Amino acid sequence: MKTLIKNLIVIFWGAILGLVLGYIGSQLESMTTNYTLAATLGAVVACLGANCISFMTFHANPEHQ
C-alpha cells in the first residue's frame, strides 16, 4: 500500500511539473501546447525515475540481499 500511494503522488506531481514545463517551453518557442501529452509524459518520466532510484538505493544496501 505504501508503494501504491508513493507512486500516485509521484504521478500527480510529475503531471503538474510536465504541464509547467510544457507551458514554459511553448511560450519560449511561440508554439501551442498539447497539455494532455505534457501531463502524460511528465507523469511517466517521474514514475520511471522515482522507481529506478528507489530500486537502485534498495539494492545498494548489502543487508537486503
PDB file as gemmi writes it, atoms N, CA and C in Angstrom:
CRYST1    1.000    1.000    1.000  90.00  90.00  90.00 P 1                      
ATOM      1  N   MET A   1       0.816  -1.194   0.000  1.00  0.00           N  
ATOM      2  CA  MET A   1       0.000   0.000   0.000  1.00  0.00           C  
ATOM      3  C   MET A   1       0.863   1.262   0.000  1.00  0.00           C  
ATOM      4  N   LYS A   2       1.982   1.219   0.717  1.00  0.00           N  
ATOM      5  CA  LYS A   2       2.872   2.376   0.778  1.00  0.00           C  
ATOM      6  C   LYS A   2       3.436   2.695  -0.610  1.00  0.00           C  
ATOM      7  N   THR A   3       3.788   1.656  -1.367  1.00  0.00           N  
ATOM      8  CA  THR A   3       4.337   1.851  -2.707  1.00  0.00           C  
ATOM      9  C   THR A   3       3.284   2.434  -3.646  1.00  0.00           C  
ATOM     10  N   LEU A   4       2.047   1.974  -3.516  1.00  0.00           N  
ATOM     11  CA  LEU A   4       0.968   2.483  -4.361  1.00  0.00           C  
ATOM     12  C   LEU A   4       0.729   3.971  -4.113  1.00  0.00           C  
ATOM     13  N   ILE A   5       0.676   4.362  -2.863  1.00  0.00           N  
ATOM     14  CA  ILE A   5       0.451   5.771  -2.528  1.00  0.00           C  
ATOM     15  C   ILE A   5       1.633   6.619  -2.996  1.00  0.00           C  
ATOM     16  N   LYS A   6       2.851   6.095  -2.824  1.00  0.00           N  
ATOM     17  CA  LYS A   6       4.040   6.821  -3.277  1.00  0.00           C  
ATOM     18  C   LYS A   6       3.988   7.038  -4.786  1.00  0.00           C  
ATOM     19  N   ASN A   7       3.605   6.007  -5.532  1.00  0.00           N  
ATOM     20  CA  ASN A   7       3.533   6.139  -6.988  1.00  0.00           C  
ATOM     21  C   ASN A   7       2.422   7.084  -7.425  1.00  0.00           C  
ATOM     22  N   LEU A   8       1.304   7.092  -6.739  1.00  0.00           N  
ATOM     23  CA  LEU A   8       0.223   8.021  -7.088  1.00  0.00           C  
ATOM     24  C   LEU A   8       0.642   9.468  -6.860  1.00  0.00           C  
ATOM     25  N   ILE A   9       1.358   9.719  -5.774  1.00  0.00           N  
ATOM     26  CA  ILE A   9       1.843  11.071  -5.503  1.00  0.00           C  
ATOM     27  C   ILE A   9       2.883  11.487  -6.542  1.00  0.00           C  
ATOM     28  N   VAL A  10       3.761  10.571  -6.908  1.00  0.00           N  
ATOM     29  CA  VAL A  10       4.778  10.871  -7.928  1.00  0.00           C  
ATOM     30  C   VAL A  10       4.114  11.162  -9.270  1.00  0.00           C  
ATOM     31  N   ILE A  11       3.100  10.386  -9.633  1.00  0.00           N  
ATOM     32  CA  ILE A  11       2.391  10.607 -10.899  1.00  0.00           C  
ATOM     33  C   ILE A  11       1.692  11.969 -10.883  1.00  0.00           C  
ATOM     34  N   PHE A  12       1.059  12.300  -9.764  1.00  0.00           N  
ATOM     35  CA  PHE A  12       0.362  13.583  -9.653  1.00  0.00           C  
ATOM     36  C   PHE A  12       1.326  14.757  -9.836  1.00  0.00           C  
ATOM     37  N   TRP A  13       2.428  14.754  -9.070  1.00  0.00           N  
ATOM     38  CA  TRP A  13       3.370  15.869  -9.164  1.00  0.00           C  
ATOM     39  C   TRP A  13       4.150  15.855 -10.469  1.00  0.00           C  
ATOM     40  N   GLY A  14       4.391  14.663 -11.030  1.00  0.00           N  
ATOM     41  CA  GLY A  14       5.042  14.595 -12.332  1.00  0.00           C  
ATOM     42  C   GLY A  14       4.179  15.200 -13.428  1.00  0.00           C  
ATOM     43  N   ALA A  15       2.862  14.964 -13.350  1.00  0.00           N  
ATOM     44  CA  ALA A  15       1.948  15.553 -14.332  1.00  0.00           C  
ATOM     45  C   ALA A  15       1.929  17.077 -14.205  1.00  0.00           C  
ATOM     46  N   ILE A  16       1.926  17.572 -12.968  1.00  0.00           N  
ATOM     47  CA  ILE A  16       1.934  19.029 -12.763  1.00  0.00           C  
ATOM     48  C   ILE A  16       3.236  19.634 -13.290  1.00  0.00           C  
ATOM     49  N   LEU A  17       4.355  18.999 -12.991  1.00  0.00           N  
ATOM     50  CA  LEU A  17       5.637  19.505 -13.491  1.00  0.00           C  
ATOM     51  C   LEU A  17       5.694  19.445 -15.014  1.00  0.00           C  
ATOM     52  N   GLY A  18       5.133  18.388 -15.604  1.00  0.00           N  
ATOM     53  CA  GLY A  18       5.081  18.291 -17.061  1.00  0.00           C  
ATOM     54  C   GLY A  18       4.259  19.409 -17.673  1.00  0.00           C  
ATOM     55  N   LEU A  19       3.144  19.756 -17.038  1.00  0.00           N  
ATOM     56  CA  LEU A  19       2.322  20.863 -17.537  1.00  0.00           C  
ATOM     57  C   LEU A  19       3.068  22.191 -17.461  1.00  0.00           C  
ATOM     58  N   VAL A  20       3.752  22.421 -16.346  1.00  0.00           N  
ATOM     59  CA  VAL A  20       4.502  23.679 -16.180  1.00  0.00           C  
ATOM     60  C   VAL A  20       5.621  23.764 -17.213  1.00  0.00           C  
ATOM     61  N   LEU A  21       6.377  22.686 -17.361  1.00  0.00           N  
ATOM     62  CA  LEU A  21       7.470  22.700 -18.337  1.00  0.00           C  
ATOM     63  C   LEU A  21       6.950  22.806 -19.764  1.00  0.00           C  
ATOM     64  N   GLY A  22       5.818  22.170 -20.042  1.00  0.00           N  
ATOM     65  CA  GLY A  22       5.215  22.288 -21.373  1.00  0.00           C  
ATOM     66  C   GLY A  22       4.775  23.702 -21.668  1.00  0.00           C  
ATOM     67  N   TYR A  23       4.191  24.363 -20.675  1.00  0.00           N  
ATOM     68  CA  TYR A  23       3.765  25.750 -20.862  1.00  0.00           C  
ATOM     69  C   TYR A  23       4.963  26.665 -21.080  1.00  0.00           C  
ATOM     70  N   ILE A  24       5.986  26.519 -20.249  1.00  0.00           N  
ATOM     71  CA  ILE A  24       7.168  27.378 -20.384  1.00  0.00           C  
ATOM     72  C   ILE A  24       7.852  27.142 -21.733  1.00  0.00           C  
ATOM     73  N   GLY A  25       7.981  25.882 -22.118  1.00  0.00           N  
ATOM     74  CA  GLY A  25       8.606  25.583 -23.406  1.00  0.00           C  
ATOM     75  C   GLY A  25       7.813  26.122 -24.577  1.00  0.00           C  
ATOM     76  N   SER A  26       6.490  26.043 -24.492  1.00  0.00           N  
ATOM     77  CA  SER A  26       5.671  26.547 -25.598  1.00  0.00           C  
ATOM     78  C   SER A  26       5.755  28.068 -25.692  1.00  0.00           C  
ATOM     79  N   GLN A  27       5.857  28.745 -24.564  1.00  0.00           N  
ATOM     80  CA  GLN A  27       5.984  30.198 -24.598  1.00  0.00           C  
ATOM     81  C   GLN A  27       7.339  30.628 -25.141  1.00  0.00           C  
ATOM     82  N   LEU A  28       8.374  29.874 -24.821  1.00  0.00           N  
ATOM     83  CA  LEU A  28       9.708  30.214 -25.336  1.00  0.00           C  
ATOM     84  C   LEU A  28       9.815  29.961 -26.833  1.00  0.00           C  
ATOM     85  N   GLU A  29       9.101  28.960 -27.337  1.00  0.00           N  
ATOM     86  CA  GLU A  29       9.156  28.618 -28.756  1.00  0.00           C  
ATOM     87  C   GLU A  29       8.013  29.220 -29.561  1.00  0.00           C  
ATOM     88  N   SER A  30       7.108  29.955 -28.910  1.00  0.00           N  
ATOM     89  CA  SER A  30       5.925  30.551 -29.542  1.00  0.00           C  
ATOM     90  C   SER A  30       5.096  29.502 -30.269  1.00  0.00           C  
ATOM     91  N   MET A  31       4.819  28.410 -29.579  1.00  0.00           N  
ATOM     92  CA  MET A  31       4.026  27.314 -30.138  1.00  0.00           C  
ATOM     93  C   MET A  31       2.836  27.055 -29.212  1.00  0.00           C  
ATOM     94  N   THR A  32       1.894  26.243 -29.688  1.00  0.00           N  
ATOM     95  CA  THR A  32       0.787  25.842 -28.827  1.00  0.00           C  
ATOM     96  C   THR A  32       1.201  24.598 -28.050  1.00  0.00           C  
ATOM     97  N   THR A  33       0.600  24.428 -26.879  1.00  0.00           N  
ATOM     98  CA  THR A  33       0.954  23.319 -26.001  1.00  0.00           C  
ATOM     99  C   THR A  33      -0.097  22.229 -26.090  1.00  0.00           C  
ATOM    100  N   ASN A  34       0.350  20.981 -26.171  1.00  0.00           N  
ATOM    101  CA  ASN A  34      -0.539  19.837 -26.043  1.00  0.00           C  
ATOM    102  C   ASN A  34      -0.481  19.425 -24.576  1.00  0.00           C  
ATOM    103  N   TYR A  35      -1.454  19.877 -23.788  1.00  0.00           N  
ATOM    104  CA  TYR A  35      -1.425  19.674 -22.340  1.00  0.00           C  
ATOM    105  C   TYR A  35      -1.586  18.202 -21.949  1.00  0.00           C  
ATOM    106  N   THR A  36      -2.342  17.454 -22.730  1.00  0.00           N  
ATOM    107  CA  THR A  36      -2.509  16.031 -22.431  1.00  0.00           C  
ATOM    108  C   THR A  36      -1.187  15.296 -22.571  1.00  0.00           C  
ATOM    109  N   LEU A  37      -0.476  15.563 -23.643  1.00  0.00           N  
ATOM    110  CA  LEU A  37       0.821  14.925 -23.863  1.00  0.00           C  
ATOM    111  C   LEU A  37       1.829  15.366 -22.808  1.00  0.00           C  
ATOM    112  N   ALA A  38       1.830  16.642 -22.456  1.00  0.00           N  
ATOM    113  CA  ALA A  38       2.779  17.146 -21.461  1.00  0.00           C  
ATOM    114  C   ALA A  38       2.537  16.515 -20.097  1.00  0.00           C  
ATOM    115  N   ALA A  39       1.277  16.398 -19.693  1.00  0.00           N  
ATOM    116  CA  ALA A  39       0.959  15.801 -18.391  1.00  0.00           C  
ATOM    117  C   ALA A  39       1.276  14.314 -18.380  1.00  0.00           C  
ATOM    118  N   THR A  40       0.934  13.611 -19.445  1.00  0.00           N  
ATOM    119  CA  THR A  40       1.190  12.175 -19.519  1.00  0.00           C  
ATOM    120  C   THR A  40       2.682  11.882 -19.535  1.00  0.00           C  
ATOM    121  N   LEU A  41       3.412  12.597 -20.349  1.00  0.00           N  
ATOM    122  CA  LEU A  41       4.853  12.394 -20.435  1.00  0.00           C  
ATOM    123  C   LEU A  41       5.545  12.735 -19.118  1.00  0.00           C  
ATOM    124  N   GLY A  42       5.126  13.808 -18.475  1.00  0.00           N  
ATOM    125  CA  GLY A  42       5.692  14.170 -17.181  1.00  0.00           C  
ATOM    126  C   GLY A  42       5.422  13.115 -16.122  1.00  0.00           C  
ATOM    127  N   ALA A  43       4.209  12.566 -16.111  1.00  0.00           N  
ATOM    128  CA  ALA A  43       3.858  11.539 -15.140  1.00  0.00           C  
ATOM    129  C   ALA A  43       4.647  10.252 -15.365  1.00  0.00           C  
ATOM    130  N   VAL A  44       4.793   9.848 -16.608  1.00  0.00           N  
ATOM    131  CA  VAL A  44       5.525   8.613 -16.910  1.00  0.00           C  
ATOM    132  C   VAL A  44       7.000   8.748 -16.579  1.00  0.00           C  
ATOM    133  N   VAL A  45       7.594   9.861 -16.956  1.00  0.00           N  
ATOM    134  CA  VAL A  45       9.021  10.070 -16.679  1.00  0.00           C  
ATOM    135  C   VAL A  45       9.272  10.152 -15.174  1.00  0.00           C  
ATOM    136  N   ALA A  46       8.394  10.831 -14.453  1.00  0.00           N  
ATOM    137  CA  ALA A  46       8.558  10.936 -12.996  1.00  0.00           C  
ATOM    138  C   ALA A  46       8.405   9.579 -12.328  1.00  0.00           C  
ATOM    139  N   CYS A  47       7.439   8.784 -12.778  1.00  0.00           N  
ATOM    140  CA  CYS A  47       7.222   7.464 -12.184  1.00  0.00           C  
ATOM    141  C   CYS A  47       8.405   6.539 -12.465  1.00  0.00           C  
ATOM    142  N   LEU A  48       8.894   6.550 -13.693  1.00  0.00           N  
ATOM    143  CA  LEU A  48      10.061   5.725 -14.020  1.00  0.00           C  
ATOM    144  C   LEU A  48      11.287   6.169 -13.223  1.00  0.00           C  
ATOM    145  N   GLY A  49      11.503   7.469 -13.142  1.00  0.00           N  
ATOM    146  CA  GLY A  49      12.657   7.969 -12.399  1.00  0.00           C  
ATOM    147  C   GLY A  49      12.602   7.636 -10.925  1.00  0.00           C  
ATOM    148  N   ALA A  50      11.442   7.828 -10.314  1.00  0.00           N  
ATOM    149  CA  ALA A  50      11.316   7.546  -8.886  1.00  0.00           C  
ATOM    150  C   ALA A  50      11.486   6.056  -8.593  1.00  0.00           C  
ATOM    151  N   ASN A  51      10.921   5.202  -9.438  1.00  0.00           N  
ATOM    152  CA  ASN A  51      11.038   3.770  -9.210  1.00  0.00           C  
ATOM    153  C   ASN A  51      12.453   3.253  -9.483  1.00  0.00           C  
ATOM    154  N   CYS A  52      13.136   3.831 -10.463  1.00  0.00           N  
ATOM    155  CA  CYS A  52      14.525   3.430 -10.728  1.00  0.00           C  
ATOM    156  C   CYS A  52      15.435   3.836  -9.570  1.00  0.00           C  
ATOM    157  N   ILE A  53      15.256   5.049  -9.068  1.00  0.00           N  
ATOM    158  CA  ILE A  53      16.070   5.496  -7.940  1.00  0.00           C  
ATOM    159  C   ILE A  53      15.776   4.657  -6.704  1.00  0.00           C  
ATOM    160  N   SER A  54      14.507   4.356  -6.467  1.00  0.00           N  
ATOM    161  CA  SER A  54      14.130   3.523  -5.322  1.00  0.00           C  
ATOM    162  C   SER A  54      14.731   2.120  -5.444  1.00  0.00           C  
ATOM    163  N   PHE A  55      14.687   1.558  -6.645  1.00  0.00           N  
ATOM    164  CA  PHE A  55      15.250   0.226  -6.882  1.00  0.00           C  
ATOM    165  C   PHE A  55      16.754   0.210  -6.651  1.00  0.00           C  
ATOM    166  N   MET A  56      17.454   1.220  -7.172  1.00  0.00           N  
ATOM    167  CA  MET A  56      18.913   1.260  -7.027  1.00  0.00           C  
ATOM    168  C   MET A  56      19.338   1.461  -5.583  1.00  0.00           C  
ATOM    169  N   THR A  57      18.647   2.329  -4.857  1.00  0.00           N  
ATOM    170  CA  THR A  57      19.043   2.559  -3.477  1.00  0.00           C  
ATOM    171  C   THR A  57      18.695   1.374  -2.583  1.00  0.00           C  
ATOM    172  N   PHE A  58      17.613   0.671  -2.886  1.00  0.00           N  
ATOM    173  CA  PHE A  58      17.245  -0.502  -2.093  1.00  0.00           C  
ATOM    174  C   PHE A  58      18.261  -1.617  -2.292  1.00  0.00           C  
ATOM    175  N   HIS A  59      18.718  -1.832  -3.529  1.00  0.00           N  
ATOM    176  CA  HIS A  59      19.645  -2.909  -3.813  1.00  0.00           C  
ATOM    177  C   HIS A  59      21.112  -2.533  -3.574  1.00  0.00           C  
ATOM    178  N   ALA A  60      21.375  -1.284  -3.261  1.00  0.00           N  
ATOM    179  CA  ALA A  60      22.745  -0.865  -2.957  1.00  0.00           C  
ATOM    180  C   ALA A  60      23.130  -1.275  -1.536  1.00  0.00           C  
ATOM    181  N   ASN A  61      22.144  -1.524  -0.694  1.00  0.00           N  
ATOM    182  CA  ASN A  61      22.390  -1.925   0.682  1.00  0.00           C  
ATOM    183  C   ASN A  61      22.629  -3.425   0.725  1.00  0.00           C  
ATOM    184  N   PRO A  62      23.802  -3.916   1.143  1.00  0.00           N  
ATOM    185  CA  PRO A  62      24.103  -5.346   1.137  1.00  0.00           C  
ATOM    186  C   PRO A  62      23.263  -6.145   2.120  1.00  0.00           C  
ATOM    187  N   GLU A  63      22.651  -5.508   3.094  1.00  0.00           N  
ATOM    188  CA  GLU A  63      21.831  -6.216   4.077  1.00  0.00           C  
ATOM    189  C   GLU A  63      20.533  -6.747   3.478  1.00  0.00           C  
ATOM    190  N   HIS A  64      20.065  -6.173   2.377  1.00  0.00           N  
ATOM    191  CA  HIS A  64      18.816  -6.612   1.768  1.00  0.00           C  
ATOM    192  C   HIS A  64      19.005  -7.778   0.808  1.00  0.00           C  
ATOM    193  N   GLN A  65      20.201  -8.202   0.550  1.00  0.00           N  
ATOM    194  CA  GLN A  65      20.419  -9.275  -0.433  1.00  0.00           C  
ATOM    195  C   GLN A  65      20.506 -10.622   0.217  1.00  0.00           C  
TER     196      GLN A  65                                                      
END                                                                             
